[in-house]
Amino acid sequence: MSVLEVQVFAAEAPLKPSDNGMVSLRQLDGTAVEQPLKRLRSLQVVRAKPWRTFRNRHGQKHHSGYYWCATTGGHVLYESRLELARLILADFDPQVVAIAAQPFQMRAQVGGRARRHIPDYLVVGVDRSVTVVNVKPASQLAQPEIAEALAWPAELIEEHGWAHEIWSGEDPVYLENVRFLASQRRAEFVAEEVLDEVLGEAVDGATIRELMLRLQASFEPSLLKPAVLRLLWQQRLTTDLRRQLDGDSIVEVCA
């Protein structure tokens, strides 16, 4: 965990208590601990293991796997392609400092019934904000049983002082562009000195093609393209990602 993350978690403000709701966390040794939701802090969650993992089996409908996350420096699981999309966007967000998948199990009495719920992600921001994310296809949200299953966890989470998000997708062009940039999320793929040279030649209003032409005498194209993509992933360069990313995309140098 970085110094910044430690400072963020250490400074987390006291949260509004809730008398209803328990959470279970999976410790690193595999044991489970249960406590009232009102006592839960984000640092406990990001230090825990996912509450559940997945098993691949022949004929399964969902595509599960592990995504190497630049934000956490390790693998984060996902249970569907839609969850993977939300995970990549969180990894791309420079305001996010921690991401936990299947972070905990919630338990509460709702309408006289014992209910359980496992959120998909917990996301911590550099501003100490905490967002619990549930990923559901938009086509399912109109179903009464799905809406009810998401409503009571959202109420308890918001009472606890955290935000709750139901995520169903993003602009397809934007999402595909971010997916493409994620191919260069690993620092070891491009040398830092190459990134510095490319950034030094970047001029606001130039296209990616023009930028590469300015540097073609110094670097092979096989080095230049990954460097430009890496800078866009790091958001040291920016462009309109809601338009198809190509050689004519105009870049700007981030302050």
Backbone hydrogen bonds in HBPLUS format (Angstrom, degrees):
<---DONOR---> <-ACCEPTOR-->    atom                        ^
c    i                          cat <-CA-CA->   ^        H-A-AA   ^      H-
h    n   atom  resd res      DA  || num        DHA   H-A  angle D-A-AA Bond
n    s   type  num  typ     dist DA aas  dist angle  dist       angle   num
A0006-VAL N   A0002-SER O   3.07 MM   4  6.41 161.3  2.10 152.1 156.9     1
A0007-GLN N   A0003-VAL O   2.98 MM   4  6.23 159.4  2.02 152.0 157.2     2
A0008-VAL N   A0004-LEU O   2.92 MM   4  6.19 154.7  1.99 148.8 156.2     3
A0009-PHE N   A0005-GLU O   2.92 MM   4  6.18 170.2  1.93 160.9 161.5     4
A0010-ALA N   A0006-VAL O   2.88 MM   4  5.94 162.1  1.91 149.8 155.6     5
A0011-ALA N   A0007-GLN O   3.09 MM   4  6.09 142.8  2.23 140.3 148.5     6
A0012-GLU N   A0009-PHE O   3.15 MM   3  5.20 164.2  2.17 106.2 110.9     7
A0037-LEU N   A0021-GLY O   3.05 MM  16  5.54 173.4  2.06 128.9 129.2     8
A0022-MET N   A0107-ARG O   2.81 MM  85  5.10 158.4  1.86 152.9 159.9     9
A0107-ARG N   A0022-MET O   2.79 MM  85  5.10 147.5  1.90 152.1 153.2    10
A0023-VAL N   A0035-GLN O   2.83 MM  12  5.61 168.7  1.84 169.9 172.5    11
A0035-GLN N   A0023-VAL O   2.94 MM  12  5.61 155.5  2.00 158.5 166.6    12
A0024-SER N   A0105-GLN O   2.82 MM  81  5.10 147.3  1.93 142.6 153.3    13
A0105-GLN N   A0024-SER O   3.04 MM  81  5.10 161.5  2.07 142.4 148.4    14
A0025-LEU N   A0033-VAL O   2.83 MM   8  5.40 157.5  1.88 157.1 163.4    15
A0033-VAL N   A0025-LEU O   2.95 MM   8  5.40 155.6  2.01 150.6 158.7    16
A0049-LYS N   A0026-ARG O   2.79 MM  23  5.29 167.2  1.81 160.5 162.4    17
A0027-GLN N   A0031-THR O   2.70 MM   4  5.35 163.5  1.73 178.7 175.2    18
A0030-GLY N   A0027-GLN O   2.86 MM   3  5.24 160.4  1.90 116.9 121.1    19
A0039-ARG N   A0036-PRO O   3.06 MM   3  5.66 159.5  2.10 116.1 122.2    20
A0040-LEU N   A0037-LEU O   3.00 MM   3  5.23 160.1  2.04 112.8 119.3    21
A0044-GLN N   A0041-ARG O   3.09 MM   3  5.59 128.7  2.37 110.2 121.8    22
A0045-VAL N   A0042-SER O   3.02 MM   3  5.06 116.7  2.43  95.4 111.1    23
A0046-VAL N   A0042-SER O   3.00 MM   4  6.34 164.8  2.03 163.0 164.7    24
A0047-ARG N   A0043-LEU O   3.17 MM   4  6.18 134.8  2.39 138.4 149.0    25
A0048-ALA N   A0045-VAL O   3.06 MM   3  5.19 152.9  2.13 103.9 112.4    26
A0051-TRP N   A0102-GLN O   2.64 MM  51  5.46 173.5  1.65 165.3 163.4    27
A0060-GLN N   A0057-ARG O   3.25 MM   3  5.80 157.0  2.30 138.5 135.7    28
A0065-GLY N   A0078-TYR O   3.05 MM  13  5.61 156.6  2.11 150.9 150.4    29
A0078-TYR N   A0065-GLY O   2.95 MM  13  5.61 149.5  2.05 156.7 157.1    30
A0067-TYR N   A0076-VAL O   2.86 MM   9  5.27 171.5  1.86 146.0 148.1    31
A0076-VAL N   A0067-TYR O   2.83 MM   9  5.27 158.1  1.88 143.9 149.4    32
A0069-CYS N   A0074-GLY O   2.81 MM   5  5.57 170.4  1.82 151.5 151.5    33
A0073-GLY N   A0069-CYS O   2.81 MM   4  5.67 139.0  1.98 144.4 157.1    34
A0084-LEU N   A0080-SER O   3.01 MM   4  6.32 154.1  2.08 145.3 152.8    35
A0085-ALA N   A0081-ARG O   2.97 MM   4  6.24 151.1  2.06 143.1 150.1    36
A0086-ARG N   A0082-LEU O   3.16 MM   4  6.53 158.9  2.21 147.9 152.3    37
A0087-LEU N   A0083-GLU O   2.94 MM   4  6.16 153.7  2.01 149.0 157.0    38
A0088-ILE N   A0084-LEU O   2.91 MM   4  6.18 158.7  1.96 154.7 159.0    39
A0089-LEU N   A0085-ALA O   3.16 MM   4  6.40 159.2  2.20 147.9 153.1    40
A0090-ALA N   A0086-ARG O   3.03 MM   4  6.28 152.3  2.11 144.9 152.3    41
A0091-ASP N   A0087-LEU O   2.94 MM   4  6.19 153.0  2.01 147.7 155.6    42
A0092-PHE N   A0088-ILE O   2.96 MM   4  6.19 137.5  2.15 142.1 153.6    43
A0093-ASP N   A0089-LEU O   3.16 MM   4  6.29 126.7  2.46 137.1 149.5    44
A0093-ASP N   A0090-ALA O   3.23 MM   3  5.17 141.0  2.40  95.6 106.3    45
A0096-VAL N   A0093-ASP O   3.16 MM   3  5.64 167.7  2.18 118.2 120.7    46
A0126-VAL N   A0095-GLN O   2.73 MM  31  5.36 148.0  1.83 148.5 153.7    47
A0097-VAL N   A0124-VAL O   2.89 MM  27  5.84 164.7  1.91 153.8 159.0    48
A0124-VAL N   A0098-ALA O   2.95 MM  26  5.10 169.3  1.96 145.5 147.7    49
A0100-ALA N   A0122-LEU O   2.87 MM  22  5.11 155.7  1.93 149.7 156.6    50
A0122-LEU N   A0100-ALA O   2.80 MM  22  5.11 144.3  1.92 146.4 156.4    51
A0102-GLN N   A0120-ASP O   2.85 MM  18  4.90 157.7  1.90 130.9 131.4    52
A0106-MET N   A0117-HIS O   2.67 MM  11  5.04 175.5  1.67 161.2 162.2    53
A0117-HIS N   A0106-MET O   2.96 MM  11  5.04 145.9  2.08 139.0 142.1    54
A0108-ALA N   A0115-ARG O   3.07 MM   7  5.41 155.8  2.13 142.8 148.9    55
A0115-ARG N   A0108-ALA O   2.77 MM   7  5.41 168.3  1.79 168.7 172.7    56
A0110-VAL N   A0113-ARG O   2.76 MM   3  5.19 161.1  1.80 155.6 155.7    57
A0113-ARG N   A0110-VAL O   2.99 MM   3  5.19 157.9  2.04 107.9 115.1    58
A0120-ASP N   A0133-VAL O   3.09 MM  13  5.85 134.7  2.31 145.9 159.2    59
A0121-TYR N   A0133-VAL O   3.08 MM  12  5.01 159.1  2.12 143.8 145.5    60
A0133-VAL N   A0121-TYR O   2.79 MM  12  5.01 166.1  1.81 143.0 147.9    61
A0123-VAL N   A0131-THR O   2.82 MM   8  5.15 164.7  1.84 153.1 158.4    62
A0131-THR N   A0123-VAL O   2.86 MM   8  5.15 161.7  1.89 152.1 158.2    63
A0125-GLY N   A0129-SER O   2.81 MM   4  5.05 166.5  1.83 150.1 153.4    64
A0128-ARG N   A0125-GLY O   2.96 MM   3  5.27 152.1  2.04 119.0 119.3    65
A0163-ALA N   A0130-VAL O   2.92 MM  33  6.21 166.7  1.94 164.8 161.3    66
A0132-VAL N   A0163-ALA O   2.86 MM  31  6.19 167.8  1.87 152.6 152.0    67
A0165-GLU N   A0132-VAL O   2.86 MM  33  6.18 161.7  1.89 158.9 161.1    68
A0134-ASN N   A0165-GLU O   2.82 MM  31  6.18 163.9  1.85 168.0 173.6    69
A0167-TRP N   A0134-ASN O   2.87 MM  33  6.22 157.8  1.92 152.4 160.0    70
A0136-LYS N   A0167-TRP O   3.01 MM  31  6.22 153.8  2.08 147.6 155.9    71
A0140-GLN N   A0137-PRO O   2.97 MM   3  5.62 157.1  2.02 118.3 125.0    72
A0141-LEU N   A0138-ALA O   3.25 MM   3  5.43 145.5  2.37 104.2 113.4    73
A0143-GLN N   A0140-GLN O   3.05 MM   3  5.56 160.1  2.09 115.4 121.8    74
A0146-ILE N   A0143-GLN O   3.02 MM   3  5.39 124.8  2.33 109.2 123.2    75
A0147-ALA N   A0143-GLN O   2.96 MM   4  6.20 167.8  1.97 163.5 167.5    76
A0148-GLU N   A0144-PRO O   2.94 MM   4  6.06 159.2  1.98 147.6 153.1    77
A0149-ALA N   A0145-GLU O   3.04 MM   4  6.05 149.7  2.13 132.8 141.2    78
A0150-LEU N   A0146-ILE O   3.09 MM   4  6.32 135.0  2.30 145.5 156.1    79
A0151-ALA N   A0147-ALA O   3.02 MM   4  6.06 132.6  2.25 138.7 151.6    80
A0154-ALA N   A0150-LEU O   3.27 MM   4  6.26 156.0  2.33 139.3 146.3    81
A0155-GLU N   A0151-ALA O   3.02 MM   4  6.28 154.7  2.08 150.9 157.5    82
A0156-LEU N   A0152-TRP O   3.18 MM   4  6.42 164.3  2.21 151.7 154.5    83
A0157-ILE N   A0153-PRO O   2.88 MM   4  6.02 163.0  1.90 155.2 160.4    84
A0158-GLU N   A0154-ALA O   2.95 MM   4  6.04 162.5  1.98 149.5 154.0    85
A0159-GLU N   A0155-GLU O   2.97 MM   4  6.15 148.9  2.07 142.2 151.1    86
A0160-HIS N   A0156-LEU O   3.02 MM   4  6.21 137.6  2.20 138.1 149.3    87
A0160-HIS N   A0157-ILE O   3.11 MM   3  5.02 125.0  2.42  91.0 105.5    88
A0162-TRP N   A0157-ILE O   3.18 MM   5  5.66 156.5  2.24 156.7 149.6    89
A0161-GLY N   A0158-GLU O   3.07 MM   3  5.10 154.9  2.13 100.4 108.4    90
A0175-LEU N   A0171-ASP O   2.94 MM   4  6.15 167.9  1.96 163.5 167.5    91
A0176-GLU N   A0172-PRO O   2.95 MM   4  6.06 162.8  1.98 147.0 151.4    92
A0177-ASN N   A0173-VAL O   2.99 MM   4  6.19 154.4  2.06 148.5 155.7    93
A0178-VAL N   A0174-TYR O   2.99 MM   4  6.27 160.4  2.03 153.5 158.3    94
A0179-ARG N   A0175-LEU O   2.88 MM   4  6.11 158.9  1.93 150.2 156.7    95
A0180-PHE N   A0176-GLU O   2.98 MM   4  6.15 154.3  2.05 142.1 148.7    96
A0181-LEU N   A0177-ASN O   2.96 MM   4  6.28 157.8  2.01 149.4 155.1    97
A0182-ALA N   A0178-VAL O   2.91 MM   4  6.09 143.6  2.04 146.1 156.3    98
A0183-SER N   A0180-PHE O   3.17 MM   3  5.68 159.6  2.21 110.1 116.3    99
A0184-GLN N   A0181-LEU O   2.97 MM   3  5.85 169.8  1.98 126.2 129.5   100
A0185-ARG N   A0182-ALA O   3.14 MM   3  4.99 151.0  2.23 116.3 111.2   101
A0189-PHE N   A0186-ARG O   3.34 MM   3  5.95 167.5  2.36 115.9 119.6   102
A0194-VAL N   A0191-ALA O   3.10 MM   3  5.43 130.4  2.36 104.2 116.5   103
A0195-LEU N   A0191-ALA O   3.24 MM   4  6.66 157.1  2.30 148.8 155.1   104
A0196-ASP N   A0192-GLU O   2.94 MM   4  6.24 156.7  1.99 150.3 156.5   105
A0197-GLU N   A0193-GLU O   3.10 MM   4  6.27 154.1  2.17 139.5 145.7   106
A0198-VAL N   A0194-VAL O   2.98 MM   4  6.24 166.0  2.00 155.6 158.9   107
A0199-LEU N   A0195-LEU O   2.87 MM   4  6.03 166.2  1.89 153.0 157.4   108
A0200-GLY N   A0196-ASP O   2.91 MM   4  5.99 148.4  2.01 140.7 149.6   109
A0201-GLU N   A0197-GLU O   3.21 MM   4  6.46 132.3  2.45 139.6 150.6   110
A0201-GLU N   A0198-VAL O   3.13 MM   3  5.28 137.3  2.32 100.0 111.5   111
A0202-ALA N   A0199-LEU O   3.23 MM   3  5.12 148.7  2.33  96.6 105.8   112
A0206-ALA N   A0203-VAL O   3.02 MM   3  5.68 159.7  2.06 146.7 146.4   113
A0205-GLY N   A0251-VAL O   3.12 MM  46  5.90 152.5  2.20 160.0 168.5   114
A0251-VAL N   A0206-ALA O   2.88 MM  45  5.93 168.5  1.89 173.9 169.9   115
A0211-LEU N   A0207-THR O   2.96 MM   4  6.23 157.8  2.01 151.2 157.4   116
A0208-ILE N   A0249-SER O   2.98 MM  41  5.90 136.0  2.17 153.5 165.7   117
A0212-MET N   A0208-ILE O   3.01 MM   4  6.24 157.9  2.06 150.2 155.5   118
A0209-ARG N   A0247-GLY O   2.92 MM  38  4.66 159.2  1.96 141.9 135.2   119
A0213-LEU N   A0209-ARG O   2.98 MM   4  6.24 149.7  2.07 146.2 154.8   120
A0214-ARG N   A0210-GLU O   3.09 MM   4  6.34 146.5  2.20 144.8 152.8   121
A0215-LEU N   A0212-MET O   3.15 MM   3  5.25 139.9  2.32  98.0 109.1   122
A0216-GLN N   A0213-LEU O   3.44 MM   3  5.12 162.0  2.48  96.4 101.5   123
A0218-SER N   A0215-LEU O   2.96 MM   3  5.44 148.6  2.06 113.5 123.0   124
A0219-PHE N   A0215-LEU O   3.08 MM   4  6.25 151.7  2.16 160.7 169.6   125
A0223-LEU N   A0220-GLU O   2.88 MM   3  5.43 156.4  1.93 117.5 124.9   126
A0224-LEU N   A0220-GLU O   3.06 MM   4  6.37 155.3  2.12 149.5 157.4   127
A0225-LYS N   A0221-PRO O   3.16 MM   4  6.04 172.8  2.16 150.6 151.0   128
A0227-ALA N   A0223-LEU O   3.19 MM   4  6.27 149.2  2.29 140.1 149.1   129
A0228-VAL N   A0224-LEU O   2.95 MM   4  6.27 160.0  1.99 161.2 165.3   130
A0229-LEU N   A0225-LYS O   3.03 MM   4  6.28 167.7  2.05 158.5 161.8   131
A0230-ARG N   A0226-PRO O   2.80 MM   4  5.92 152.3  1.88 144.6 152.8   132
A0231-LEU N   A0227-ALA O   2.99 MM   4  6.21 156.7  2.04 148.5 154.0   133
A0232-LEU N   A0228-VAL O   3.00 MM   4  6.27 148.7  2.10 145.2 154.1   134
A0233-TRP N   A0229-LEU O   2.84 MM   4  6.10 153.3  1.91 147.5 155.1   135
A0234-GLN N   A0230-ARG O   2.87 MM   4  6.12 158.2  1.92 148.8 154.8   136
A0235-GLN N   A0231-LEU O   2.97 MM   4  5.91 113.5  2.43 126.4 142.4   137
A0236-ARG N   A0231-LEU O   2.95 MM   5  5.25 150.3  2.04 156.6 160.6   138
A0237-LEU N   A0231-LEU O   3.19 MM   6  5.44 157.1  2.24 121.6 118.5   139
A0235-GLN N   A0232-LEU O   3.09 MM   3  4.75 139.8  2.26  90.4 102.5   140
A0254-CYS N   A0236-ARG O   2.98 MM  18  5.14 169.1  1.99 135.3 136.7   141
A0238-THR N   A0252-GLU O   2.88 MM  14  5.27 153.1  1.96 150.0 156.8   142
A0252-GLU N   A0238-THR O   2.86 MM  14  5.27 147.7  1.96 148.7 157.2   143
A0243-ARG N   A0240-ASP O   3.35 MM   3  5.93 155.1  2.41 113.2 115.1   144
A0249-SER N   A0246-ASP O   3.05 MM   3  5.49 166.5  2.07 117.1 120.8   145
